[in-house]
Amino acid sequence: MATVRAWLVADQQVPRKQRHSARRVWQRLVEEEGAKVAESSVRALVAELRREIGTKTAEVAVPQTHPPAEEAEVDFGEFKAMVGGVWMKLWMFVLRLSHSGKAVHIAYANQAQESFLDGHVQAFERLGGVPTGMIRYDNLTAAVVRVALGRERLENERFVAMRSHYGYDSFFCLPGIDGAHEKGGVEGEIGRFRRRHLVPMPSFATLAELNEHMARADSKDDYRYITGRAETVKTAAARELPGLRALPTSGPFDAAATLSCRVDAKARICVRQSYYSVPARYAGRRLQVRLGAATITVIAEGKVVAEHVRSLHKYTEDLTLDHYLEVLTRKPGALPGATALVQARAAGTFTKVHQRFWDAARAADGDRAGTRALVGVLLLHRTLPTAAVQAGMHAALTMGRFDPDLVAVEARRHHQPGGAGVPVKVADTVPVDARPAPSLAGYDDLLGVGA
């Protein structure tokens, strides 16, 4: 019995499919221990010991009551979705209020710290406040640098800064499966939301559209009943939300990470194994980069010089055609095959009107001069609205002249009040001066006073 009990206890630490069956226990007793016993006797013994072991190891959960506005739970959950035509693994940040069960779900492409912090910022904004007590976490590396004895943790500096900004305490569960029940509300919420709103697997053009879908699902869930409760989530939340601590008057916490990146010879910076363009004049320099959960912002000499939507995939290039125009003025032959041009066409910023102007300019003036004329027109977008530049290109095509200066003149004429295609507004005209015209009739009287 001692031998069989030891085998069954050891089975608790191995995969379920590789645990002892009653027959395997009988076989080992006969082959290894030399026991002379019937298989039916061993089966009865194994059944009895399993009941005994199960009774001794069972964990009993103590029911908890959570006062309104005091506690919440946070976790990440994995799911899959099609974004931009590609199936990919995503991560769902979930913050759930313990009293009402109201939760906020936000999709991210990773579990990095900037996503973890941004999830808190967005969740607090949507809830309109912060729990007055504590938020429960597992031991995510975004929050915890090192797990010490018991519940002692060395927290990440950025996480501490965020907690200090909003003024709440953290509670860390025990590591591993032993601590899963300590935040069972959010654990169950992840599975429920995934089954209810992400089945079948969703498909959206962008991550932003997916998050809009999840926000609508959160609003819809306000009208559901949690098992065992007589009121809806919305009713319980109406009692809880007014008690949350007000958001800081200084504004939301800045969740972006600050990096220093060198610009390569192709006017790109590499951030988390993805490439983003910057103006070509910064090639070879080191620039400050603010890495947000959804955006990349590049700063040089205190000014923002480039902004990009953060890529969802590694080894991609996000290039802006405008960043290469000064180079293309000197190297017009590089434009037809430029990756930035391909991406501009796909994004719709390089329109059919641009293509018609380019084709006509090359036919009239040759490839080199025609391409330079197009580059000159593209530079106009920095100072004039897109509609005005397009109107200027239409005028140039009508006249059969492809000088960028002519396009600029026509674009400004279109943009100014009274220009072609733009009606004059009364408010834009100069008001008539109703005062009488000046007169010198009383000038002699002034001379008399002087005498």
ROGURO-979382 format. One line per 3 residues: number of its first residue (from 1); their letters; for each residue x, y, z of C-alpha. Coordinates in Angstrom, 1 decimal. Each point is the difference from the previous one (the first is absolute). Example, Ala and Ser with C-alpha at 12.3 -4.5 7.8 and 13.67 -1.06 7.14 Angstrom:
! residues 2
1	as	12.3 -4.5 7.8 | 1.4 3.4 -0.7
//
This chain:
! residues 451
1	mat	0.0 0.0 0.0 | 2.8 2.4 0.8 | 1.6 -0.6 -3.4
4	vra	-3.2 0.5 -1.9 | -0.8 3.1 2.0 | 3.4 1.5 -0.9
7	wlv	-0.5 -0.7 -3.7 | -3.4 1.7 0.0 | 1.2 3.0 2.0
10	adq	2.9 0.4 -2.5 | -2.6 -0.1 -2.8 | -1.3 3.4 1.1
13	qvp	3.1 1.7 -1.4 | 0.0 -1.7 -3.5 | -2.2 0.4 -3.1
16	rkq	-3.4 -1.5 0.4 | 0.5 -2.3 -3.0 | 3.1 -1.5 1.5
19	rhs	-1.4 -0.9 3.4 | -0.4 -3.5 1.3 | -3.1 -2.0 -0.8
22	arr	-1.1 -2.7 2.3 | 1.2 -2.6 -2.4 | 3.4 1.7 -0.2
25	vwq	0.3 0.0 3.8 | -0.8 -3.8 0.0 | 2.6 -0.6 -2.7
28	rlv	2.7 1.8 1.9 | -0.8 -1.8 3.2 | 0.3 -3.3 -1.7
31	eee	3.1 0.8 -2.1 | 2.0 2.2 2.4 | -1.2 -0.9 3.5
34	gak	-0.6 -3.7 -0.6 | -3.5 0.3 1.5 | -2.5 -2.9 -0.4
37	vae	-3.3 1.9 -0.1 | -3.1 0.0 -2.2 | -0.6 3.0 -2.3
40	ssv	-3.5 0.4 1.4 | 1.5 0.5 3.5 | 2.4 2.6 -1.3
43	ral	-2.8 1.9 -1.8 | -2.0 0.2 3.3 | 3.1 1.2 1.8
46	vae	0.8 2.7 -2.6 | -3.5 1.3 0.1 | 0.1 0.2 3.8
49	lrr	3.4 1.8 0.1 | -1.1 2.4 -2.7 | -3.0 1.1 2.1
52	eig	2.3 0.4 3.0 | 2.6 2.0 -1.9 | -2.6 2.2 -1.6
55	tkt	-1.6 0.8 3.4 | 3.4 0.9 1.6 | 1.1 2.3 -2.9
58	aev	-3.3 1.7 -0.7 | 0.1 3.8 0.4 | -3.0 1.8 1.6
61	avp	-0.7 3.5 -1.2 | -1.4 2.5 2.5 | -2.8 2.2 -1.5
64	qth	0.9 3.7 -0.2 | -2.0 3.2 0.1 | 1.5 3.0 -1.8
67	ppa	-1.3 3.5 1.0 | -0.8 2.4 -2.8 | 2.8 2.0 -1.7
70	eea	2.8 -1.6 2.1 | 1.5 -2.8 -2.0 | 0.7 -1.2 -3.6
73	evd	1.9 -2.8 -1.8 | 2.2 0.2 -3.0 | 1.3 -2.6 -2.4
76	fge	0.9 -0.8 -3.6 | -1.8 -2.6 -2.1 | 1.1 -1.5 -3.3
79	fka	-2.2 -0.2 -3.1 | 0.2 -0.1 -3.8 | -1.5 2.4 -2.6
82	mvg	0.5 1.0 -3.6 | 1.4 3.5 -0.3 | 0.8 1.5 -3.3
85	gvw	-0.5 -3.3 -1.7 | 2.4 -1.9 2.2 | -0.8 -2.5 2.8
88	mkl	2.0 0.9 3.0 | 0.2 -0.6 3.8 | -1.1 3.0 2.0
91	wmf	-0.2 0.8 3.7 | -3.1 1.3 1.9 | 0.6 2.3 2.9
94	vlr	-2.8 -0.3 2.5 | -0.7 2.1 3.1 | -3.1 -1.2 2.0
97	lsh	-1.6 1.8 2.9 | -0.4 -2.6 2.8 | -3.4 1.3 1.4
100	sgk	-2.1 0.5 -3.2 | 1.9 -2.2 -2.4 | 0.2 2.8 -2.5
103	avh	3.1 -0.5 -2.2 | 2.0 1.7 -2.7 | 1.6 -2.0 -2.8
106	iay	2.7 1.4 -2.3 | 1.9 -1.9 -2.7 | 3.8 0.3 -0.5
109	anq	2.5 -1.6 -2.2 | 2.2 -0.9 3.0 | 0.3 -0.1 3.8
112	aqe	2.8 2.6 0.1 | 0.1 2.5 2.8 | -1.3 2.9 -2.2
115	sfl	-3.1 -2.1 -0.8 | -0.4 -0.9 3.7 | 0.2 3.6 1.1
118	dgh	-2.1 1.3 -2.8 | -2.7 -2.5 0.8 | -0.3 1.5 3.5
121	vqa	-0.1 3.5 -1.3 | -2.8 -0.8 -2.5 | -1.9 -2.1 2.5
124	fer	0.0 2.8 2.7 | -1.1 2.5 -2.6 | -2.9 -2.2 -1.1
127	lgg	-1.1 -0.7 3.5 | 0.4 3.6 1.0 | 2.0 -0.7 3.1
130	vpt	2.4 -2.3 1.9 | -0.6 -2.6 2.8 | 0.6 1.5 3.4
133	gmi	1.6 -3.2 1.4 | 2.1 -2.4 -2.0 | 0.2 -1.8 -3.3
136	ryd	1.0 -3.7 -0.1 | 2.6 -1.3 -2.5 | 1.9 -3.1 -0.8
139	nlt	3.8 0.3 -0.3 | 0.3 1.6 -3.5 | 3.5 1.2 -0.9
142	aav	-1.6 3.3 -1.0 | -0.7 0.6 3.7 | 2.4 -2.2 1.9
145	vrv	3.8 -0.1 -0.3 | 0.5 -2.7 2.6 | -2.2 -2.3 2.1
148	alg	1.3 -0.1 3.6 | -1.2 -2.2 2.9 | -3.7 -0.2 0.7
151	rer	-1.8 3.0 -1.6 | 3.0 2.3 -0.1 | 0.8 1.4 -3.5
154	len	2.5 2.3 -1.5 | -2.2 2.1 -2.2 | 1.0 1.5 -3.3
157	erf	0.8 3.8 0.2 | -2.4 0.9 -2.7 | -2.8 -2.0 1.6
160	vam	0.6 1.7 3.3 | -0.1 3.4 -1.7 | -3.4 -0.8 -1.6
163	rsh	-1.4 -1.3 3.4 | 1.2 3.2 1.7 | -1.5 2.2 -2.7
166	ygy	-3.5 -1.6 0.5 | 0.4 -0.7 3.8 | -0.9 -3.6 0.5
169	dsf	1.7 -3.1 1.5 | 1.0 -3.2 -1.7 | -0.6 -3.6 1.2
172	fcl	2.0 -2.9 -1.5 | -1.4 -3.5 -0.1 | 2.1 -3.1 0.8
175	pgi	2.1 -1.2 -2.9 | -1.4 -2.7 -2.2 | -3.2 -1.9 0.2
178	dga	-0.2 0.4 3.8 | -0.8 3.7 -0.4 | -2.5 -0.2 -3.0
181	hek	-3.0 -0.1 2.4 | 1.1 3.3 1.6 | -1.2 1.9 -3.1
184	ggv	-2.6 -2.5 -1.2 | -2.3 2.8 -1.1 | 2.2 1.3 -2.8
187	ege	1.2 -3.6 -0.9 | -3.7 -1.0 -0.6 | -0.7 3.3 -1.8
190	igr	2.7 -0.6 -2.6 | -1.5 -3.3 -0.9 | -3.6 1.3 0.0
193	frr	0.8 3.0 -2.2 | 2.0 -2.1 -2.4 | -2.8 -2.5 -0.5
196	rhl	-2.8 2.6 -0.1 | 1.6 2.7 -2.3 | 3.0 -1.6 -1.8
199	vpm	-1.7 -3.1 -1.3 | 0.1 -0.4 -3.0 | 3.5 1.5 -0.2
202	psf	-0.4 3.7 -0.9 | 1.3 1.7 -3.2 | 0.8 3.7 -0.2
205	atl	2.1 2.3 -2.2 | 1.9 1.5 2.9 | 0.6 -0.6 3.7
208	ael	-1.9 3.3 0.7 | -3.1 -1.4 -1.6 | 0.3 -3.2 2.0
211	neh	0.2 2.1 3.2 | -3.1 1.9 -1.0 | -1.8 -3.3 -0.3
214	mar	1.2 -1.0 3.5 | -1.1 3.3 1.5 | -3.5 -0.5 -1.5
217	ads	0.0 -3.5 1.5 | 0.9 1.5 3.4 | -3.1 2.3 -0.2
220	kdd	-2.2 -3.0 -1.0 | 1.3 -2.0 3.0 | -1.3 2.7 2.3
223	yry	-3.4 -1.6 -0.4 | 1.0 -3.6 0.9 | -0.6 -1.8 3.3
226	itg	2.9 -1.6 1.8 | -1.0 -3.4 1.3 | -1.4 0.2 3.5
229	rae	-0.8 3.7 -0.2 | -3.4 1.5 -0.2 | 1.1 3.3 -1.7
232	tvk	1.7 0.8 -3.2 | 3.7 1.1 -0.3 | -1.2 3.5 -0.9
235	taa	-2.1 0.3 3.2 | 2.9 -1.1 2.2 | 2.4 2.3 -1.9
238	are	-2.4 3.0 0.5 | 0.5 -0.6 3.7 | 3.8 -0.5 -0.2
241	lpg	1.3 2.5 -2.6 | -0.9 3.2 2.0 | 2.2 -1.3 2.8
244	lra	3.1 -0.3 -2.1 | 2.9 2.4 0.7 | 0.0 2.9 -2.4
247	lpt	2.5 0.0 -2.9 | 3.1 2.1 0.6 | -0.5 3.7 -1.0
250	sgp	3.5 -0.1 -1.5 | -1.3 -2.3 -2.8 | 0.6 -3.6 -0.9
253	fda	3.2 -1.8 0.7 | 2.5 0.0 -2.9 | 0.3 -3.7 -0.8
256	aat	2.5 0.4 -2.9 | 3.6 -1.3 0.4 | 2.9 2.3 -1.0
259	lsc	2.7 -1.5 -2.3 | 3.0 1.2 -1.8 | 0.3 -1.3 -3.6
262	rvd	2.6 0.6 -2.7 | -1.3 0.9 -3.5 | 1.5 -2.4 -2.6
265	aka	1.1 0.8 -3.6 | -3.6 -0.5 -1.3 | -1.4 2.6 2.4
268	ric	-1.6 -2.6 2.2 | 0.1 -0.8 3.7 | -0.5 -3.5 1.4
271	vrq	-2.4 -0.4 2.9 | -0.8 -3.5 1.3 | 1.2 -1.6 -3.2
274	syy	-2.2 2.3 -2.3 | 1.2 2.9 -2.1 | -1.5 3.5 -0.2
277	svp	1.1 2.9 -2.2 | 1.1 3.4 1.1 | 0.9 3.1 -2.2
280	ary	3.1 -0.8 -2.0 | 2.0 2.9 1.5 | 0.3 -2.0 3.3
283	agr	1.9 -2.9 -1.5 | 2.9 -1.1 2.2 | -1.3 1.9 3.0
286	rlq	-1.4 -1.4 3.3 | -3.5 1.2 0.8 | -2.4 -0.3 2.9
289	vrl	-2.9 -2.4 -0.5 | -3.1 -0.2 2.0 | -1.4 -3.6 -0.2
292	gaa	-3.7 -0.1 0.8 | -2.3 -3.0 0.0 | -1.5 1.1 -3.4
295	tit	2.3 2.7 -1.4 | 3.7 0.9 -0.6 | 1.0 3.6 0.4
298	via	3.5 1.2 -1.1 | 1.4 3.2 1.6 | 3.0 2.1 -1.2
301	egk	1.1 3.2 1.8 | -3.2 0.1 2.0 | -2.3 -0.2 -3.0
304	vva	-2.0 -2.9 -1.4 | 1.4 -1.0 -3.4 | -1.9 -3.2 -0.7
307	ehv	-3.0 -2.0 1.3 | -1.0 -3.5 -0.9 | -2.6 -2.5 1.0
310	rsl	1.8 -2.8 1.8 | 0.5 -3.1 -2.2 | -1.8 -3.2 1.1
313	hky	2.7 -2.2 -1.6 | 3.8 -0.4 0.2 | 2.4 0.8 -2.9
316	ted	-2.4 2.4 -1.7 | 0.6 3.4 -1.5 | -2.2 3.1 0.6
319	ltl	1.3 2.6 -2.4 | -1.4 3.5 -0.7 | 0.6 1.3 -3.6
322	dhy	0.3 3.6 1.2 | 3.2 -0.9 2.1 | 1.9 -0.8 -3.3
325	lev	-1.0 2.9 -2.2 | 3.2 2.0 0.4 | 2.0 -3.2 -1.0
328	ltr	-2.3 -0.7 -2.9 | 0.6 3.6 -1.3 | 3.6 -1.1 -0.6
331	kpg	-0.7 -3.6 -0.8 | -3.3 0.0 -2.0 | 0.7 -3.4 -1.5
334	alp	-0.5 -1.6 3.4 | -3.7 1.0 0.2 | -1.6 -2.6 -2.2
337	gat	1.2 -2.9 2.1 | -0.1 1.7 3.4 | -1.6 -2.0 2.8
340	alv	-1.4 3.3 1.4 | -1.8 0.6 -3.3 | -1.6 -3.5 0.1
343	qar	-1.2 0.6 3.6 | -1.3 3.5 -0.9 | -2.1 -1.6 -2.9
346	aag	-1.3 -2.6 2.4 | -1.0 2.6 2.6 | -1.6 2.3 -2.6
349	tft	2.2 3.0 0.6 | 1.5 -0.4 -3.5 | -3.1 0.4 -2.1
352	kvh	-1.0 -0.6 -3.6 | 0.3 3.7 -0.6 | 3.7 -0.2 1.1
355	qrf	0.5 -2.9 -2.3 | -1.6 1.8 -3.0 | 2.1 3.1 0.6
358	wda	3.1 -2.1 0.2 | -0.8 -2.0 -3.2 | -0.7 3.2 -1.9
361	ara	3.1 1.8 1.3 | 2.2 -2.9 -1.0 | -1.6 -0.2 -3.4
364	adg	0.5 3.7 -0.6 | 3.4 0.7 1.7 | 1.7 -3.4 0.3
367	dra	0.3 -2.4 3.0 | 2.5 2.0 2.0 | -1.5 3.5 -0.4
370	gtr	-3.6 -1.4 0.3 | 0.8 -1.8 3.2 | 1.7 3.1 1.5
373	alv	-3.1 1.9 -0.9 | -2.1 -2.5 1.9 | 2.3 0.2 3.0
376	gvl	-0.4 3.8 0.0 | -3.7 -0.5 0.1 | 0.2 -2.5 2.8
379	llh	2.0 2.6 2.0 | -3.0 2.3 -0.3 | -2.0 -2.3 2.3
382	rtl	2.1 1.3 3.0 | -1.5 3.5 -0.3 | -3.3 -0.4 -1.9
385	pta	-3.1 -2.2 0.5 | -0.3 -3.1 -2.0 | -3.1 1.2 -1.9
388	avq	1.8 3.2 -1.0 | 3.0 -1.9 -1.4 | -2.3 -2.3 -1.9
391	agm	-1.8 2.9 -1.5 | 3.4 1.5 -1.0 | 0.9 -3.3 -1.7
394	haa	-3.3 -0.1 -1.9 | 0.6 3.6 -1.2 | 3.5 -1.0 -1.2
397	ltm	-1.3 -3.0 -1.8 | -2.6 2.1 -1.7 | 2.7 2.5 -1.2
400	grf	2.5 -2.7 -0.9 | 2.7 1.7 2.1 | 1.7 -1.9 2.8
403	dpd	2.0 2.6 1.9 | -0.3 -0.4 3.9 | -0.1 3.8 0.3
406	lva	-3.1 0.1 -2.2 | -1.7 -2.7 2.1 | 0.9 2.0 3.1
409	vea	-1.6 3.2 -1.5 | -3.2 -1.9 -1.0 | -0.1 -1.8 3.4
412	rrh	0.2 3.3 1.9 | -2.6 1.6 -2.2 | -2.4 -3.0 0.7
415	hqp	0.8 0.2 3.7 | -0.6 3.8 0.4 | -3.5 1.5 0.2
418	gga	-1.3 0.7 -3.4 | 2.3 -2.5 -1.6 | -1.2 -2.4 -2.7
421	gvp	-2.6 -2.4 1.4 | -0.2 1.7 3.4 | -3.0 2.3 0.6
424	vkv	0.6 3.3 1.7 | -1.5 0.3 3.4 | -1.4 3.3 1.3
427	adt	2.1 -0.4 3.1 | 3.1 -0.2 -2.1 | -0.6 3.4 -1.7
430	vpv	1.4 3.3 1.3 | -2.8 1.9 1.7 | -0.9 3.5 -1.5
433	dar	1.0 3.0 2.2 | -3.2 1.9 0.6 | 1.8 3.1 1.6
436	pap	-0.1 3.3 -2.0 | 3.1 0.9 -2.1 | 2.6 2.2 1.8
439	sla	-0.4 3.8 -0.4 | 2.3 3.0 0.6 | -2.9 2.5 0.4
442	gyd	0.8 0.7 3.6 | 3.7 0.4 -0.5 | 0.0 3.8 -0.1
445	dll	-1.9 0.2 3.3 | 2.9 -1.9 1.6 | 2.4 2.6 -1.4
448	gvg	-2.1 2.8 1.5 | 0.2 -1.6 3.4 | 3.7 -0.1 -0.2
451	a	0.2 3.8 -0.9
//
